[in-house]
Amino acid sequence: MFDESKPLLPLGKHVKSISELITLCIENFEENTKRRNLFKSLMSNLIEPITDLNINCDIWVDGSF
């Protein structure tokens, strides 16, 4: 269970793959449907189109997610 008083990661820049981000931010919060829906929207509206167009880029995810 996630302790809301503590961050998931220490302060700083962290490089994660999409699958690592899913594990960290979604799978660890299975009961949180809002978080899951936000991530589905991110995937369908940003990540999948970027991938389909074969664009190499970095995506920054705010710590409040």
C-alpha positions as CSV (number, residue, x, y, z in Angstrom):
1,M,0.0,0.0,0.0
2,F,1.3,3.5,-0.9
3,D,1.9,5.9,1.9
4,E,0.6,9.2,0.6
5,S,2.8,11.1,3.0
6,K,5.9,9.8,1.1
7,P,6.9,10.3,-2.5
8,L,7.2,7.3,-4.9
9,L,10.7,8.5,-5.9
10,P,13.2,10.8,-4.3
11,L,13.5,14.4,-5.7
12,G,15.2,14.6,-9.0
13,K,15.1,13.4,-12.6
14,H,14.3,9.7,-13.1
15,V,14.5,7.9,-16.5
16,K,11.8,5.2,-16.8
17,S,10.5,3.2,-19.7
18,I,6.7,3.2,-20.3
19,S,6.5,-0.3,-18.7
20,E,8.4,0.9,-15.6
21,L,6.1,3.9,-15.4
22,I,3.0,1.6,-15.6
23,T,4.4,-0.6,-12.8
24,L,5.3,2.3,-10.6
25,C,2.3,4.6,-11.1
26,I,-0.6,2.3,-12.2
27,E,-0.1,-1.3,-11.0
28,N,0.8,-0.3,-7.5
29,F,-2.5,1.6,-7.4
30,E,-5.0,-1.0,-8.7
31,E,-7.9,0.4,-6.7
32,N,-7.4,3.9,-8.2
33,T,-9.6,4.0,-11.4
34,K,-9.0,7.7,-11.9
35,R,-5.2,7.2,-12.1
36,R,-5.7,4.2,-14.5
37,N,-8.1,6.3,-16.7
38,L,-5.6,9.2,-16.8
39,F,-2.9,6.9,-17.9
40,K,-5.0,5.3,-20.6
41,S,-5.7,8.8,-21.9
42,L,-2.0,9.6,-21.9
43,M,-1.3,6.4,-23.8
44,S,-4.0,6.9,-26.5
45,N,-3.6,10.7,-26.9
46,L,0.2,11.1,-26.7
47,I,2.3,8.0,-26.4
48,E,0.7,5.8,-29.0
49,P,0.6,8.6,-31.7
50,I,4.3,9.4,-31.0
51,T,5.2,5.7,-31.3
52,D,3.1,5.3,-34.5
53,L,5.0,8.2,-36.1
54,N,8.3,6.8,-34.9
55,I,9.2,10.0,-33.1
56,N,12.1,9.7,-30.7
57,C,11.5,12.0,-27.7
58,D,11.4,12.3,-23.9
59,I,8.1,12.6,-22.1
60,W,8.2,14.4,-18.8
61,V,5.6,13.3,-16.2
62,D,5.0,15.7,-13.3
63,G,5.5,14.4,-9.8
64,S,1.9,14.9,-8.8
65,F,0.7,12.1,-11.1
